[in-house]
């Protein structure tokens, strides 16, 4: 540092600044790539800051030496020069950050089609970058002015803890957004269900995901919801399941075996039922007012509308099989049977006494 305060040092420093200016000037004019943009971003802060630091320290040193006034101690001159250098580097880093964040390369990297989402993400990243650079600058200035390293570490630790608490939800949502882009549990256009939030995905952002519910309302879900809750994606299904309990009357107990066999045979021949999956048709339950037959199979299609049409046609075929066999469907009812050896008049008399 003291060498730069001499006449020879001033000459060397001036030549170095001139060479740096020429180099950065050439780089900044060479096309519109990220390199030329960075050269243009750092040219003014570095040359201006370093030039001011070089000449200010030389002037102060010469005044002290020639007039022998001792107005400013050598250590103070060094501190002032270092402060100017730190300020110029901070200025350059700020320009570099803004240039990179708003470059076409950054937009291609983040891959966000929605311009509002893109602007929001870049704005947040810019603020985080600015805060980080300012913290580093403050720490460097404290070191330059002789603040103990323990105090600096305490300050940075406290700032880091406070910053992490203040941005906990934001950080969690952004990290979850990264995981969504890498893992791809769903894509735009998929129908999903997460934590009772259901709809069609319209846009996957870094902070939130926008889905459209079935009543056509937009729903904005923070990405952290997908990191902490199971996600159902019906679009990834191989089949759709048909499962039903068919209730028949107790009077049809002698007919249920034939009904189950005919229904099973019909499902095994159905062109829309996946024969590689399990097919079950069985009498499986004694209910209070019915005997129940379980129907269990899978369709080849996963499209909800087509699945509903196939299920309807199968249910109608089952209804036809039941009716052709002379059976009928049960409904909830209670049948009263009179006790044996009790005259009807005695029952009426007992009921009349209760009233």
C-alpha positions as CSV (number, residue, x, y, z in Angstrom):
1,X,0.0,0.0,0.0
2,X,2.8,2.4,0.8
3,X,4.5,1.8,-2.6
4,X,1.4,3.1,-4.3
5,X,1.7,6.3,-2.4
6,X,5.1,7.1,-4.0
7,X,5.6,8.7,-7.4
8,X,6.7,5.4,-8.9
9,X,3.7,3.7,-7.4
10,X,1.4,6.3,-8.7
11,X,2.8,5.8,-12.2
12,X,2.5,2.0,-12.0
13,X,-1.0,2.3,-10.6
14,X,-2.1,4.8,-13.3
15,X,-0.7,2.5,-16.1
16,X,-2.5,-0.5,-14.5
17,X,-5.8,1.4,-14.4
18,X,-5.3,2.5,-18.0
19,X,-4.7,-1.0,-19.1
20,X,-7.7,-2.3,-17.2
21,X,-9.8,0.5,-18.7
22,X,-8.7,-0.5,-22.3
23,X,-9.3,-4.2,-21.6
24,X,-12.8,-3.7,-20.1
25,X,-13.6,-1.3,-22.9
26,X,-12.8,-3.9,-25.5
27,X,-14.7,-6.7,-23.6
28,X,-17.8,-4.5,-23.1
29,X,-18.0,-3.8,-26.9
30,X,-17.5,-7.4,-28.0
31,X,-21.1,-8.6,-28.6
32,X,-24.0,-8.8,-26.2
33,X,-23.0,-11.9,-24.3
34,X,-22.8,-12.2,-20.6
35,X,-19.1,-11.5,-20.6
36,X,-19.5,-8.1,-22.3
37,X,-22.3,-7.2,-19.9
38,X,-20.2,-8.0,-16.9
39,X,-17.3,-6.0,-18.3
40,X,-19.6,-3.0,-18.7
41,X,-21.0,-3.5,-15.2
42,X,-17.6,-3.5,-13.4
43,X,-15.8,-0.9,-15.5
44,X,-17.0,2.3,-13.9
45,X,-17.0,1.2,-10.2
46,X,-13.6,-0.5,-10.3
47,X,-11.8,2.2,-12.3
48,X,-13.5,5.1,-10.5
49,X,-13.1,3.6,-7.0
50,X,-9.6,2.3,-7.4
51,X,-8.5,5.6,-9.1
52,X,-10.0,7.7,-6.3
53,X,-8.3,5.5,-3.7
54,X,-4.9,5.6,-5.5
55,X,-4.8,9.4,-6.0
56,X,-6.4,10.3,-2.7
57,X,-3.9,8.2,-0.8
58,X,-1.0,9.7,-2.9
59,X,-2.1,13.3,-2.3
60,X,-2.5,12.8,1.4
61,X,0.9,11.1,1.7
62,X,2.6,13.9,-0.3
63,X,1.0,16.6,1.7
64,X,2.1,15.0,5.0
65,X,5.6,14.4,3.6
66,X,6.2,17.8,2.0
67,X,4.7,20.0,4.6
68,X,5.7,17.8,7.5
69,X,2.4,18.6,9.1
70,X,1.5,15.1,10.1
71,X,-2.2,15.8,9.7
72,X,-3.0,12.2,9.0
73,X,-1.1,9.2,10.3
74,X,0.1,6.6,7.8
75,X,-2.2,4.0,9.3
76,X,-5.2,6.3,8.8
77,X,-4.2,6.9,5.1
78,X,-4.1,3.1,4.6
79,X,-7.5,2.7,6.2
80,X,-9.0,5.4,4.0
81,X,-7.5,3.8,0.9
82,X,-8.7,0.4,1.9
83,X,-12.2,1.8,2.6
84,X,-12.4,3.3,-0.9
85,X,-11.3,0.0,-2.4
86,X,-13.9,-1.9,-0.4
87,X,-16.5,0.6,-1.5
88,X,-15.6,0.2,-5.2
89,X,-15.6,-3.6,-5.0
90,X,-19.0,-3.5,-3.3
91,X,-20.3,-1.2,-6.1
92,X,-18.9,-3.6,-8.7
93,X,-20.4,-6.6,-7.0
94,X,-23.8,-4.9,-6.9
95,X,-23.6,-4.2,-10.6
96,X,-22.5,-7.8,-11.3
97,X,-25.4,-9.2,-9.4
98,X,-28.0,-7.0,-11.2
99,X,-26.4,-7.8,-14.6
100,X,-26.5,-11.6,-14.0
101,X,-30.0,-11.7,-12.5
102,X,-31.5,-9.7,-15.3
103,X,-29.6,-11.4,-18.1
104,X,-31.1,-13.7,-20.8
105,X,-29.0,-16.6,-19.4
106,X,-30.7,-16.3,-16.0
107,X,-34.2,-16.3,-17.6
108,X,-33.3,-19.4,-19.6
109,X,-32.0,-21.1,-16.4
110,X,-35.0,-20.4,-14.2
111,X,-37.4,-21.4,-17.0
112,X,-40.5,-19.5,-15.9
113,X,-43.0,-18.6,-18.6
114,X,-45.2,-16.3,-16.5
115,X,-43.5,-12.9,-16.6
116,X,-45.0,-11.9,-13.2
117,X,-43.6,-15.0,-11.5
118,X,-40.2,-14.4,-13.3
119,X,-40.1,-10.8,-12.1
120,X,-41.0,-11.7,-8.5
121,X,-38.3,-14.4,-8.3
122,X,-35.6,-12.1,-9.8
123,X,-36.7,-9.4,-7.4
124,X,-36.4,-11.7,-4.4
125,X,-33.1,-13.1,-5.5
126,X,-31.8,-9.5,-6.0
127,X,-32.7,-8.5,-2.5
128,X,-31.1,-11.6,-1.0
129,X,-27.9,-11.0,-3.0
130,X,-27.9,-7.3,-2.0
131,X,-28.2,-8.1,1.7
132,X,-25.4,-10.7,1.5
133,X,-23.1,-8.3,-0.2
134,X,-23.8,-5.5,2.3
135,X,-23.2,-7.9,5.2
136,X,-19.8,-8.9,3.7
137,X,-19.0,-5.2,3.1
138,X,-19.8,-4.2,6.7
139,X,-17.7,-7.1,8.0
140,X,-14.7,-6.0,5.8
141,X,-15.0,-2.4,7.0
142,X,-15.1,-3.6,10.6
143,X,-11.9,-5.6,10.0
144,X,-10.3,-2.6,8.3
145,X,-11.0,-0.3,11.3
146,X,-9.7,-2.8,13.8
147,X,-12.9,-4.3,15.2
148,X,-12.2,-7.6,17.0
149,X,-12.9,-10.7,15.0
150,X,-15.1,-12.1,17.8
151,X,-17.4,-9.1,17.6
152,X,-17.6,-9.5,13.8
153,X,-18.4,-13.2,14.1
154,X,-21.1,-12.4,16.7
155,X,-22.7,-9.7,14.5
156,X,-22.7,-12.0,11.4
157,X,-24.1,-14.9,13.4
158,X,-26.9,-12.8,14.9
159,X,-27.7,-11.4,11.5
160,X,-27.7,-14.9,10.0
161,X,-30.0,-16.2,12.6
162,X,-32.4,-13.3,12.3
163,X,-32.4,-13.5,8.6
164,X,-33.1,-17.2,8.6
165,X,-36.0,-16.8,11.0
166,X,-37.4,-13.9,9.0
167,X,-37.2,-15.8,5.7
168,X,-38.0,-19.3,7.0
169,X,-41.3,-19.7,5.1
170,X,-39.9,-18.0,2.0
171,X,-36.9,-20.2,2.0
172,X,-39.0,-23.3,2.5
173,X,-41.3,-22.5,-0.4
174,X,-38.4,-21.7,-2.7
175,X,-36.6,-25.0,-1.8
176,X,-39.8,-26.9,-2.3
177,X,-40.1,-25.2,-5.7
178,X,-36.6,-26.5,-6.6
179,X,-37.6,-30.0,-5.6
180,X,-40.8,-29.8,-7.7
181,X,-38.7,-28.9,-10.7
182,X,-36.2,-31.6,-10.1
183,X,-38.5,-34.5,-9.0
184,X,-41.5,-33.6,-11.2
185,X,-44.3,-35.3,-9.2
186,X,-46.7,-33.5,-11.4
187,X,-46.7,-31.3,-14.5
188,X,-48.8,-28.5,-15.8
189,X,-52.1,-29.9,-17.0
190,X,-52.2,-32.7,-14.4
191,X,-55.1,-33.2,-12.1
192,X,-53.7,-33.4,-8.5
193,X,-55.0,-33.7,-5.0
194,X,-52.8,-32.6,-2.0
195,X,-54.1,-32.1,1.5
196,X,-57.7,-31.9,0.2
197,X,-56.7,-29.3,-2.3
198,X,-57.7,-30.6,-5.7
199,X,-57.7,-29.2,-9.2
200,X,-55.8,-29.0,-12.5
201,X,-52.2,-27.6,-12.4
202,X,-51.9,-24.4,-14.5
203,X,-48.5,-23.1,-13.5
204,X,-45.6,-24.3,-11.3
205,X,-43.8,-21.3,-9.8
206,X,-40.8,-21.0,-7.5
207,X,-42.8,-19.8,-4.6
208,X,-46.3,-21.1,-5.2
209,X,-48.2,-23.4,-7.7
210,X,-51.5,-22.2,-9.3
211,X,-54.2,-24.8,-9.8
212,X,-57.7,-24.5,-11.2
213,X,-60.4,-26.1,-9.1
214,X,-63.3,-28.0,-10.7
215,X,-65.6,-25.0,-10.1
216,X,-63.1,-22.9,-12.2
217,X,-61.7,-20.9,-9.3
218,X,-57.9,-20.3,-9.2
219,X,-56.1,-21.7,-6.2
220,X,-52.6,-20.5,-5.2
221,X,-50.8,-23.1,-3.1
222,X,-47.4,-22.5,-1.4
223,X,-44.9,-25.0,-2.6
224,X,-44.1,-26.1,1.0
225,X,-47.5,-27.8,1.0
226,X,-46.3,-30.3,-1.5
227,X,-43.1,-31.0,0.5
228,X,-45.1,-31.9,3.7
229,X,-48.2,-33.6,2.3
230,X,-48.8,-36.6,0.1
231,X,-49.7,-35.8,-3.5
232,X,-52.2,-37.8,-5.5
233,X,-51.7,-37.5,-9.3
234,X,-54.5,-39.5,-11.1
235,X,-52.8,-38.7,-14.4
236,X,-50.0,-41.2,-13.5
237,X,-52.5,-44.1,-12.9
238,X,-52.3,-47.2,-15.1
239,X,-56.0,-48.1,-14.6
240,X,-59.1,-46.9,-12.8
241,X,-60.9,-49.1,-10.4
242,X,-64.5,-50.1,-10.3
243,X,-65.6,-51.3,-6.8
244,X,-69.2,-51.7,-5.8
245,X,-71.4,-53.7,-3.3
246,X,-74.6,-54.9,-4.9
247,X,-77.3,-55.6,-2.2
248,X,-79.8,-58.4,-3.0
249,X,-82.8,-59.6,-0.9
250,X,-82.5,-62.5,1.5
251,X,-85.2,-64.2,-0.6
252,X,-82.6,-64.4,-3.4
253,X,-80.1,-66.4,-1.5
254,X,-80.5,-69.4,-3.8
255,X,-79.9,-67.2,-6.9
256,X,-76.8,-65.3,-5.8
257,X,-74.3,-68.0,-6.9
258,X,-75.6,-68.0,-10.5
259,X,-75.7,-64.2,-10.5
260,X,-72.0,-63.9,-9.4
261,X,-70.9,-66.4,-12.0
262,X,-72.7,-64.6,-14.8
263,X,-71.4,-61.2,-13.8
264,X,-67.9,-62.5,-13.5
265,X,-68.1,-64.1,-16.9
266,X,-69.4,-60.8,-18.4
267,X,-66.5,-58.8,-16.9
268,X,-64.0,-61.3,-18.2
269,X,-65.3,-60.8,-21.7
270,X,-65.8,-57.0,-21.4
271,X,-63.5,-55.2,-24.0
272,X,-62.9,-52.2,-21.6
273,X,-61.9,-54.2,-18.6
274,X,-58.2,-54.9,-18.1
275,X,-57.9,-58.6,-18.0
276,X,-54.3,-58.5,-16.6
277,X,-55.7,-57.0,-13.4
278,X,-57.6,-58.9,-10.8
279,X,-61.4,-59.4,-11.3
280,X,-63.5,-60.3,-8.3
281,X,-67.3,-61.0,-8.1
282,X,-68.3,-62.7,-4.9
283,X,-71.0,-62.9,-2.3
284,X,-69.1,-61.3,0.6
285,X,-71.4,-60.0,3.3
286,X,-74.5,-60.6,5.4
287,X,-76.1,-57.3,6.0
288,X,-79.0,-56.3,8.3
289,X,-81.5,-56.3,5.4
290,X,-79.6,-57.7,2.4
291,X,-77.0,-60.1,1.2
292,X,-74.2,-58.2,-0.6
293,X,-72.2,-59.1,-3.7
294,X,-68.9,-57.4,-4.3
295,X,-67.8,-56.3,-7.8
296,X,-64.1,-55.4,-8.2
297,X,-62.2,-54.8,-11.5
298,X,-60.1,-52.2,-13.4
299,X,-60.8,-50.4,-16.6
300,X,-58.1,-49.9,-19.3
301,X,-58.7,-46.2,-19.5
302,X,-57.7,-43.7,-16.8
303,X,-59.9,-40.8,-18.3
304,X,-62.5,-40.0,-15.7
305,X,-65.4,-39.4,-18.2
306,X,-64.7,-42.7,-20.1
307,X,-64.4,-44.5,-16.8
308,X,-67.8,-43.2,-15.7
309,X,-69.4,-44.4,-19.0
310,X,-67.9,-47.9,-18.6
311,X,-68.9,-48.1,-15.0
312,X,-72.5,-47.1,-15.9
313,X,-72.7,-49.7,-18.7
314,X,-71.4,-52.4,-16.3
315,X,-73.9,-51.5,-13.6
316,X,-76.8,-51.6,-16.1
317,X,-75.6,-55.0,-17.3
318,X,-75.5,-56.2,-13.7
319,X,-79.1,-54.9,-13.2
320,X,-80.2,-56.8,-16.2
321,X,-78.6,-60.0,-15.0
322,X,-80.2,-59.7,-11.6
323,X,-83.7,-59.1,-13.1
324,X,-83.4,-61.9,-15.6
325,X,-82.5,-64.3,-12.8
326,X,-85.8,-63.5,-11.0
327,X,-84.0,-61.7,-8.1
328,X,-84.3,-58.1,-7.0
329,X,-82.3,-55.4,-5.2
330,X,-82.7,-54.9,-1.5
331,X,-83.4,-51.7,0.3
332,X,-83.2,-50.9,4.0
333,X,-86.4,-52.2,5.7
334,X,-87.5,-53.9,8.9
335,X,-90.0,-56.8,8.7
336,X,-92.1,-57.7,11.7
337,X,-93.2,-61.2,12.2
338,X,-95.9,-62.0,14.8
339,X,-94.9,-64.3,17.6
340,X,-96.3,-67.8,17.3
341,X,-99.3,-68.9,19.4
342,X,-100.4,-65.3,20.1
343,X,-103.8,-64.2,18.9
344,X,-103.9,-60.9,16.9
345,X,-106.4,-59.5,19.4
346,X,-103.9,-59.9,22.2
347,X,-101.3,-57.9,20.2
348,X,-103.8,-55.1,19.6
349,X,-104.8,-55.1,23.3
350,X,-101.1,-54.8,24.3
351,X,-100.5,-52.0,21.9
352,X,-103.5,-50.2,23.2
353,X,-102.3,-50.3,26.8
354,X,-98.9,-48.8,25.7
355,X,-100.7,-45.9,24.2
